[in-house]
Amino acid sequence: MIGCLACPDANSCTQCATGFVGTTCTTCDTGYTGANCNTCISGYFLSTNLCLPCTQISSKCNSCNDGLTCLQC
């Protein structure tokens, strides 16, 4: 039996699977997406390697980009 491997990013990846291509995330934490949970979903922006909700820019912001610009209020 093979032991468990750590997720690629323990901050954003909550469950992993190991296959022929290596370890990939199967469940991302809130705000993250992608094979390694290293991309922010809509409504979140990347700040110091963390996906934070757009509401941290403004309580009325629903959509933003990584440049911390609110795109939709």
Summary of the structure (lengths in Angstrom):
residues: 73
radius of gyration: 14.7
end to end distance: 51.6
largest distance: 51.6
contacts: 176
relative contact order: 0.16
helix: 4%
strand: 42%
